[in-house]
Amino acid sequence: RIRNNVNCQSVVRHSYHNVVKGFEKKQNDMQKMLEEDKAKREKAAELINSIVLKQSGQKEQPENKQEADKEKSKKLFPKSALFKQWGDGLSEDDQREAQALFEKYGYNVFLSDRLPLDRPLPDTRVPGCLKKTYPKDLPSLSVVLIYLNEALSVIKRALRSIIDRTPKNLLKQIIMVDDNSSNENLKGDLDLYVKSLQEQNPNLRFTRVRHTEQRGLAHARVSGWKAATADVVAILDAHIEVHEAEPLLTQIKADRTVVVSPVFDRVNFDDLKVIQYQPAAHAFDWALWCMYEGFMPEYYKQNDNSLSPSVMGILVADRKFLGEIGVLDEGMKVYGGENVELGIRVWTCGGSIEVVPCSKIAHIERYHKPYLLDLSPAMKRNALRVAEIWMDEYKHNINLAWNLPFENHGIDIGDISERKKLRERLNCKPFKWYLDNVYPKLDPWDDLLAYGGLVSPLQLLYLTASSAFLLVSFFKYTYFRGTGELYIGGIKSHKYNDNRCLTDAGQKETEPGLYNCKEAMQKGMGIYWDFTQGKEMKNRQTKRCLEIKDRKLVIQECSGQRWEIQNVIKAF
């Protein structure tokens, strides 16, 4: 019995020693973490303080010679967009690190890594939003974050803002869709962070979707929608910080067929400051590039939610309704046009789109995007696909906008049979209805007769054995309207914009003028031309012609010189 007691005491002493040792190790680890965290916070505070001093016009006083030398560090990348307005006082090593990260991501990751994940955002909502109240029984929400090689700290900040600023009783699920990122820290490091968020929020479901190959933005958004389980799905970029969700959910609760979007505020790519944007409609041109546009006059009278012709990349919708109308077109490649396609489809197939000014989202405006440095080829291809499915007799306006021939443009738009069947099954309205009722600001271009290069088969030189006629193009982008106006250099997509007209100012002998059409008319210039393909180009007002003299373009008495425009739309 004594021996057993001795053994027990020995075991207890040994166990006690192990416990103490383990406790000491935990204390040491904790102390190390605290010291590292303190150092990180101090460095971040120094950087933020430096930025604040710079913005206030004050100069930070160096504490010692080493700091003074650091302050005198020259800018290593004076031509870099990152350092035009930011980065004074950074050491050369820090500049190199910041520039390398900027080239990789298109925004200031160096600064992002040093800012708090829960940084406060300015309240930039329109007056009156603070007085609004919202129903308590709002639908539940699944939030989808789409990313490709996003900076880890930016994704963390997005997650933090969603969790901190969305009521816990509404936020049911966060879905993270990785479109085959190659960054290693978006695997292990991000996994650990998400696990810590799960432990802190046991009632919130986290869902991870990883593509095994890069499939593009539209496909990634569909993957997120498929994983969603809540009543409403919000599809977001990952380089965002959110405000309130209640105004958006209230609209969807009232009408399940409405697709809503918050108002974007811009986060600068260099200093990451939030810049207020005023509420505006989400619009597009005939090339399907996105743009902002003023609301209809009714909005400014009631100062409330307003209808929008389209939706930018961030949208919130009833999950089942979005499925009923076909989510997004997975046949769209890489990036671009998918949001315009959704906007046209929602409006023509029974829904509507609203921008909600009482809901804001801060969105980093990248200097360049992660998919491709030049998005034009993908955008062009996607725009042609949208046109073929949805735009009926107006589909060739996409060709006009991209200066492509109507036939045999050589661009593969993929199989569109299923999307055409979807349009037929949903009994969607024609595109003309959309132009007349939803987007009347878009110029239908229905009186254009010809477009492309303006050329003259003028004999310029002789070769050794025989004469050769050279087709010399003077203008690559010309557009001839049925009214007789000849636009040079491009054509504007909207009725409220003015085009550049070829003019005859009426002087004795002169080069042709190029003026905004309205301005030229006010000055009494001749902007209308009588022209038949392969014939002379005669000004209707002055009866003089556009001709070539001494290899220069001039306006003079007609001598019979002939012109052609590259692509004819209608015989004239």
C-alpha atoms as one frame of an Amber mdcrd trajectory, in Angstrom:
protein
   0.000   0.000   0.000   2.913   2.384   0.828   4.600   1.418  -2.416   1.372
   2.175  -4.264   1.112   5.553  -2.535   4.694   6.309  -3.474   3.982   5.334
  -7.072   0.838   7.489  -7.084   2.760  10.458  -5.687   5.450   9.926  -8.318
   2.805   9.838 -11.035   1.149  12.939  -9.603   4.485  14.783  -9.385   5.287
  13.723 -12.959   1.841  14.740 -14.175   2.045  18.026 -12.283   5.456  18.672
 -13.859   4.026  17.990 -17.322   1.030  20.240 -16.702   3.267  23.072 -15.458
   5.614  22.583 -18.379   2.719  22.576 -20.840   1.227  25.645 -19.192   4.562
  27.459 -19.404   4.851  26.544 -23.097   1.350  27.893 -23.761   2.230  31.066
 -21.884   5.397  31.465 -23.945   3.502  30.867 -27.171   0.817  33.317 -26.131
   3.443  35.916 -25.171   5.148  35.439 -28.546   1.820  35.896 -30.375   1.062
  39.030 -28.342   4.498  40.470 -29.097   4.126  39.708 -32.813   0.635  41.198
 -32.829   1.882  44.294 -30.971   4.730  44.760 -33.453   2.337  44.343 -36.370
  -0.112  46.866 -34.912   2.674  49.348 -34.204   3.931  49.071 -37.782   0.396
  49.496 -39.122  -0.173  52.484 -36.830   3.057  54.099 -38.049   2.035  53.616
 -41.673  -1.517  54.890 -41.124  -0.212  57.845 -39.104   2.178  58.699 -41.929
  -0.707  58.658 -44.421  -2.907  60.802 -42.156  -0.120  63.350 -41.687   0.446
  63.483 -45.424  -3.255  64.042 -46.120  -3.460  66.805 -43.499  -0.425  68.586
 -44.959   1.772  67.995 -41.912   5.240  66.509 -42.032   6.212  63.616 -39.834
   9.328  64.373 -37.802  11.991  61.639 -37.920  13.137  60.435 -34.499  16.697
  59.631 -35.485  19.176  59.653 -38.345  18.024  56.244 -39.589  14.454  57.523
 -39.840  15.685  60.702 -41.541  17.543  58.619 -44.130  14.429  56.544 -44.665
  12.404  59.705 -45.246  14.862  60.805 -47.910  14.513  57.514 -49.822  13.926
  58.343 -53.439  10.975  56.927 -55.331  12.148  53.851 -57.191   9.045  53.617
 -59.377   8.088  57.213 -60.278   6.082  56.078 -63.315   4.071  53.479 -61.393
   0.395  54.337 -60.886   0.727  53.116 -57.308   3.232  55.810 -56.345   1.680
  58.817 -58.094  -0.342  59.830 -55.011   0.888  57.388 -52.370   4.067  56.040
 -50.830   6.056  59.071 -49.682   8.519  58.103 -46.961   8.611  54.377 -47.708
  12.007  52.726 -47.567  13.381  51.335 -50.798  12.751  47.770 -49.610   9.131
  48.615 -48.815   8.721  50.281 -52.207   9.987  47.173 -53.975   7.609  44.976
 -51.977   4.655  47.299 -52.581   5.325  47.550 -56.324   5.709  43.784 -56.747
   2.388  43.200 -54.975   0.713  45.941 -57.012   1.861  44.405 -60.291   0.462
  41.067 -59.190  -2.907  42.183 -57.790  -3.751  45.561 -59.329  -4.250  47.292
 -55.975  -2.235  48.173 -52.868  -1.802  44.873 -51.037   1.180  46.259 -49.108
  -1.168  48.742 -47.422  -4.083  46.305 -47.158  -1.925  43.873 -45.186  -1.318
  46.627 -42.621  -4.868  47.925 -42.223  -7.313  46.479 -39.650  -9.611  43.793
 -41.021 -12.527  45.513 -39.282 -11.704  49.064 -40.296 -14.650  51.491 -40.031
 -16.331  52.703 -43.232 -17.751  56.195 -43.773 -21.552  56.376 -43.931 -22.141
  57.800 -47.406 -25.831  56.970 -47.771 -28.305  59.569 -49.017 -30.115  61.669
 -46.385 -33.100  59.950 -44.861 -31.679  56.428 -44.816 -30.912  56.588 -41.092
 -34.593  57.262 -40.326 -35.833  54.233 -42.240 -37.021  51.097 -40.483 -37.246
  47.612 -41.958 -39.414  44.545 -41.282 -38.106  42.051 -38.731 -39.209  38.966
 -40.692 -36.872  39.448 -43.646 -35.759  36.485 -45.798 -32.549  34.627 -44.956
 -29.371  35.354 -46.890 -26.595  33.364 -48.564 -23.607  35.509 -49.586 -21.393
  34.343 -52.471 -17.833  35.661 -52.768 -16.128  35.100 -56.134 -12.348  35.321
 -56.346  -9.346  34.495 -58.487  -5.888  35.109 -56.984  -7.259  37.780 -54.657
  -5.048  39.126 -51.880  -5.549  37.198 -48.644  -6.028  40.299 -46.481  -8.662
  41.644 -48.902 -10.676  38.408 -48.700 -10.363  38.395 -44.914 -11.641  41.975
 -44.741 -14.592  41.104 -46.999 -15.522  38.157 -44.778 -15.148  40.247 -41.631
 -17.388  43.017 -42.990 -20.118  40.562 -44.056 -20.181  38.901 -40.645 -19.915
  42.096 -38.594 -22.431  44.168 -40.564 -25.168  41.649 -41.373 -27.658  40.724
 -38.624 -26.921  37.210 -37.390 -30.566  36.177 -37.699 -30.465  36.974 -41.437
 -27.019  35.712 -42.477 -27.359  31.966 -42.988 -24.406  31.072 -45.222 -21.188
  32.370 -46.804 -20.093  30.621 -50.004 -16.546  31.147 -51.253 -15.980  30.312
 -54.918 -12.337  30.032 -55.991 -12.003  30.081 -59.790  -8.797  28.006 -59.661
  -6.445  30.438 -57.914  -2.744  29.623 -57.957  -1.814  31.604 -54.818  -0.702
  29.214 -52.085  -1.939  31.418 -49.234  -5.491  31.056 -50.584  -5.315  27.429
 -49.550  -3.780  26.724 -46.146  -3.763  30.261 -44.694  -7.272  31.070 -45.860
  -8.511  27.666 -44.642  -7.212  28.420 -41.146  -8.859  31.837 -41.106 -12.212
  30.446 -42.259 -11.970  27.747 -39.589 -11.453  30.423 -36.921 -14.521  32.280
 -38.203 -16.539  29.077 -38.037 -15.558  28.592 -34.404 -16.562  32.167 -33.588
 -19.871  31.859 -35.510 -21.168  28.309 -34.953 -24.603  29.090 -36.440 -23.160
  30.424 -39.704 -22.521  27.928 -42.479 -19.368  28.263 -44.591 -19.277  26.537
 -47.990 -16.142  26.281 -50.124 -16.250  25.727 -53.901 -12.969  25.304 -55.799
 -12.852  25.036 -59.576 -10.228  22.630 -60.922  -9.771  24.915 -63.957 -10.435
  28.588 -64.573 -13.997  28.861 -65.867 -14.659  32.589 -65.828 -16.871  34.947
 -63.922 -20.308  33.798 -65.108 -19.557  30.147 -64.382 -18.151  30.993 -60.943
 -21.300  32.930 -60.040 -23.485  30.010 -61.129 -21.370  27.672 -58.959 -22.043
  29.957 -56.000 -25.764  30.064 -56.711 -25.927  26.259 -56.904 -24.365  25.973
 -53.435 -26.712  28.543 -51.861 -29.492  27.377 -49.521 -31.022  30.583 -48.098
 -34.094  32.420 -49.412 -31.999  35.160 -51.016 -28.581  34.991 -52.644 -26.147
  37.918 -52.820 -23.393  37.460 -55.421 -20.395  39.679 -54.687 -16.809  40.237
 -55.718 -14.292  39.412 -52.985 -12.596  42.849 -53.023 -15.462  44.575 -51.214
 -16.582  45.772 -47.805 -20.321  45.760 -47.177 -22.700  47.995 -45.305 -26.299
  46.999 -44.542 -28.337  44.218 -46.159 -31.800  45.066 -44.772 -32.770  47.615
 -47.495 -32.016  45.036 -50.197 -33.863  42.199 -48.476 -36.877  44.444 -47.890
 -37.294  45.027 -51.625 -37.086  41.311 -52.395 -39.545  40.476 -49.599 -42.029
  42.854 -51.264 -41.424  41.475 -54.791 -39.587  38.203 -55.429 -39.052  39.104
 -59.108 -36.933  42.179 -58.430 -33.137  41.928 -58.680 -31.453  44.604 -56.573
 -28.025  46.145 -56.242 -26.473  48.423 -53.626 -24.835  51.716 -54.547 -21.096
  51.311 -55.118 -18.533  53.490 -53.380 -15.054  53.381 -54.885 -12.069  52.162
 -52.910  -8.956  53.678 -54.479  -6.464  51.101 -55.732  -3.539  53.083 -54.294
  -4.396  54.497 -50.843  -7.514  52.307 -50.266  -9.549  55.347 -49.251 -13.326
  55.092 -49.719 -14.661  57.662 -52.198 -18.375  58.391 -52.159 -20.319  57.706
 -55.339 -23.774  59.176 -55.817 -26.642  56.771 -56.557 -26.835  56.029 -60.287
 -28.376  53.561 -62.690 -26.281  50.700 -64.066 -26.173  51.097 -67.823 -24.141
  50.053 -70.870 -23.208  51.023 -74.409 -23.613  49.003 -77.600 -20.212  47.367
 -77.067 -21.734  46.169 -73.742 -19.170  48.004 -71.607 -20.679  48.965 -68.255
 -21.234  52.566 -67.226 -23.105  54.697 -64.732 -26.007  56.857 -65.820 -28.362
  59.318 -64.119 -31.654  57.970 -62.830 -34.957  58.829 -64.436 -36.403  62.195
 -63.260 -38.876  60.416 -60.955 -36.052  59.337 -58.648 -34.990  62.894 -57.902
 -38.551  63.764 -56.892 -39.041  60.880 -54.458 -35.335  60.219 -53.630 -35.956
  56.502 -53.200 -35.079  53.237 -54.960 -34.827  53.596 -58.710 -35.171  51.311
 -61.703 -32.024  50.437 -63.622 -31.579  49.079 -67.192 -28.889  46.636 -66.081
 -26.929  45.461 -63.076 -23.215  45.611 -62.388 -21.339  42.568 -61.110 -22.866
  42.733 -57.629 -26.472  41.586 -57.350 -28.986  40.309 -54.812 -31.978  38.201
 -55.837 -34.526  35.669 -54.673 -32.609  32.406 -55.056 -35.457  30.440 -56.649
 -36.483  33.260 -59.005 -32.909  33.618 -60.218 -32.934  29.899 -60.992 -36.258
  30.127 -62.804 -34.929  32.714 -65.251 -31.635  30.905 -65.928 -29.181  32.364
 -63.335 -26.300  33.472 -65.606 -25.207  32.317 -69.049 -22.390  29.820 -68.435
 -21.479  30.081 -72.112 -19.956  33.507 -71.452 -16.156  33.305 -71.394 -13.669
  34.843 -68.957 -15.151  38.262 -68.152 -17.547  40.863 -69.522 -21.109  41.191
 -70.785 -22.644  38.636 -68.413 -24.212  41.351 -66.258 -25.797  43.099 -69.272
 -27.147  39.762 -70.469 -28.715  39.222 -67.042 -30.227  42.715 -67.049 -31.869
  42.262 -70.459 -33.132  38.808 -69.467 -34.574  39.914 -66.125 -36.467  42.818
 -67.670 -37.789  41.009 -70.758 -38.661  37.779 -68.952 -40.887  39.086 -66.163
 -38.648  40.776 -63.582 -37.157  44.185 -62.862 -33.909  45.695 -61.571 -33.545
  48.321 -58.858 -30.623  50.206 -57.373 -31.174  50.746 -53.628 -29.499  53.959
 -52.373 -29.882  53.043 -48.682 -27.555  50.090 -49.177 -23.883  50.793 -49.933
 -20.897  48.631 -50.785 -17.248  49.730 -50.920 -15.571  48.161 -53.959 -11.874
  48.276 -54.839 -11.354  49.754 -58.283  -8.544  47.602 -59.629  -5.838  49.087
 -61.804  -5.892  45.841 -63.788  -7.997  42.689 -63.564  -6.813  39.163 -62.719
  -8.312  37.348 -65.703  -6.565  39.052 -68.636  -4.603  42.248 -69.150  -6.646
  42.936 -72.304 -10.298  42.009 -71.841 -11.405  43.258 -75.267 -11.284  39.900
 -77.141 -13.379  38.140 -74.472 -15.726  41.107 -74.194 -16.217  41.257 -77.967
 -17.002  37.562 -78.157 -19.464  37.706 -75.230 -21.196  40.772 -76.654 -21.796
  38.978 -79.963 -23.256  36.039 -78.021 -25.666  38.299 -76.115 -26.720  39.982
 -79.360 -27.466  36.717 -81.142 -29.651  35.431 -78.283 -31.479  38.561 -77.139
 -31.303  41.541 -79.505 -33.390  40.465 -82.512 -33.174  42.993 -85.366 -30.818
  45.168 -83.292 -28.144  42.488 -82.949 -25.904  44.050 -85.605 -25.451  47.129
 -83.419 -22.895  45.056 -81.526 -20.984  44.556 -84.792 -21.175  48.289 -85.421
 -19.856  49.101 -81.957 -16.888  46.747 -82.408 -16.447  47.685 -86.102 -16.999
  44.100 -87.238 -18.651  42.902 -90.459 -22.213  41.661 -90.055 -21.382  38.277
 -91.563 -18.295  36.065 -91.288 -16.687  37.985 -88.447 -14.719  34.841 -87.550
 -15.548  34.836 -83.815 -16.940  31.661 -82.244 -19.719  32.549 -79.789 -20.384
  28.969 -78.703 -23.605  26.948 -78.677 -26.593  29.215 -78.000 -29.399  26.710
 -78.592 -30.217  26.150 -74.890 -30.321  29.872 -74.116 -32.636  30.455 -77.081
 -34.911  27.690 -75.789 -34.871  29.358 -72.360 -36.002  32.650 -73.926 -38.808
  30.889 -75.752 -39.872  28.893 -72.676 -40.022  32.035 -70.498 -42.064  33.824
 -73.196 -39.757  36.850 -72.994 -40.618  40.177 -74.616 -38.776  41.347 -77.765
 -35.708  43.547 -77.472 -37.569  46.464 -79.047 -39.862  46.456 -75.988 -36.754
  46.739 -73.799 -35.462  49.719 -75.816 -38.833  51.477 -75.783 -39.795  50.848
 -72.157 -36.639  50.185 -70.135 -33.729  51.855 -71.914 -35.031  54.586 -74.258
 -31.766  56.538 -73.795 -29.960  53.980 -75.978 -29.815  55.154 -79.611 -31.270
  52.320 -81.751 -29.091  53.309 -84.755 -31.910  52.130 -86.988 -31.184  54.700
 -89.741 -27.502  53.847 -90.291 -26.726  53.010 -93.905 -22.995  52.152 -93.883
 -19.969  51.971 -91.584 -16.237  51.180 -91.573 -13.342  52.647 -93.528 -14.036
  55.549 -95.919 -11.911  54.910 -99.000 -11.257  56.355-102.437 -10.064  54.205
-105.397  -7.695  57.012-106.375  -4.764  56.333-108.707  -1.681  57.337-106.675
   1.392  55.804-108.287   2.661  53.620-111.085   4.553  50.372-110.691   7.267
  49.120-113.109   5.170  47.413-115.776   1.645  48.588-115.142  -0.415  51.001
-113.183  -1.827  49.949-109.816  -4.806  51.411-108.070  -4.307  51.613-104.327
  -7.245  51.619-101.980  -6.251  54.241 -99.430  -8.248  54.486 -96.210  -8.590
  57.986 -94.763 -10.885  57.102 -91.858 -11.063  53.735 -90.142 -14.288  54.446
 -88.278 -16.984  56.259 -90.263 -20.758  56.010 -89.967 -23.216  57.312 -92.559
 -26.780  57.993 -91.437 -29.890  58.159 -93.570 -30.212  61.837 -92.631 -26.915
  62.523 -94.414 -24.660  62.974 -91.399 -21.214  61.393 -91.660 -19.720  60.609
 -88.250 -15.948  60.253 -88.018 -13.917  58.376 -85.404 -16.760  56.477 -83.767
 -20.451  56.650 -82.985 -22.025  57.337 -79.600 -24.414  54.782 -78.146 -26.772
  57.187 -76.392 -29.197  59.811 -77.613 -27.958  62.335 -75.073 -24.389  62.270
 -76.508 -23.197  64.238 -79.541 -21.214  62.712 -82.403 -18.360  64.207 -84.461
 -19.578  65.278 -87.911 -17.605  65.815 -91.105 -18.416  69.398 -92.113 -18.004
  71.990 -94.845 -17.454  75.358 -93.175 -18.267  77.177 -96.443 -14.868  78.793
 -96.990 -13.315  79.152-100.469 -11.113  76.049-100.442 -10.516  74.330 -97.196
  -9.808  71.079 -95.470 -12.964  69.401 -94.160 -13.909  70.261 -90.605 -14.577
  67.868 -87.750 -16.958  69.262 -85.137 -19.585  68.108 -82.689 -22.702  67.928
 -84.840 -24.844  70.274 -82.712 -22.054  72.848 -82.518 -21.524  72.702 -86.305
 -25.231  73.258 -86.943 -25.287  76.270 -84.589 -22.367  77.777 -86.534 -24.142
  77.280 -89.849 -21.766  74.657 -91.205 -22.885  72.064 -93.699 -23.121  68.677
 -91.925 -25.358  66.794 -94.382 -23.915  64.949 -97.373 -25.540  63.496-100.456
 -23.739  60.265-101.167 -24.266  57.057-103.096 -21.852  54.170-102.690 -19.087
  54.438-105.311 -20.080  58.011-106.240 -19.051  61.514-105.172 -19.500  62.833
-101.614 -21.348  66.177-102.050 -22.279  68.568 -99.273 -26.003  69.229 -99.391
 -25.666  72.864 -98.277 -22.622  74.083-100.252 -22.826  71.685-103.227 -19.070
  71.088-102.931 -17.355  67.711-102.638 -14.935  65.886-100.414 -11.896  65.186
-102.621  -8.173  64.471-102.625  -5.769  67.099-103.913  -1.999  66.774-103.660
  -2.588  63.774-101.418  -4.606  65.894 -98.968  -8.302  65.903 -98.134 -10.012
  69.104 -99.266 -13.469  70.535 -99.846 -13.668  71.908-103.401 -15.752  72.081
-106.560 -16.767  68.573-107.538 -14.563  66.861-110.127 -16.125  63.417-109.949
 -13.880  61.714-107.403 -15.548  58.618-106.006 -15.827  57.191-102.474 -16.876
  53.982-100.814 -17.677  53.024 -97.228 -16.423  49.588 -96.291 -19.620  47.952
 -94.933 -23.083  48.616 -96.375 -26.059  48.002 -94.064 -28.833  49.107 -96.412
 -28.627  49.923-100.107 -28.415  53.681-100.719
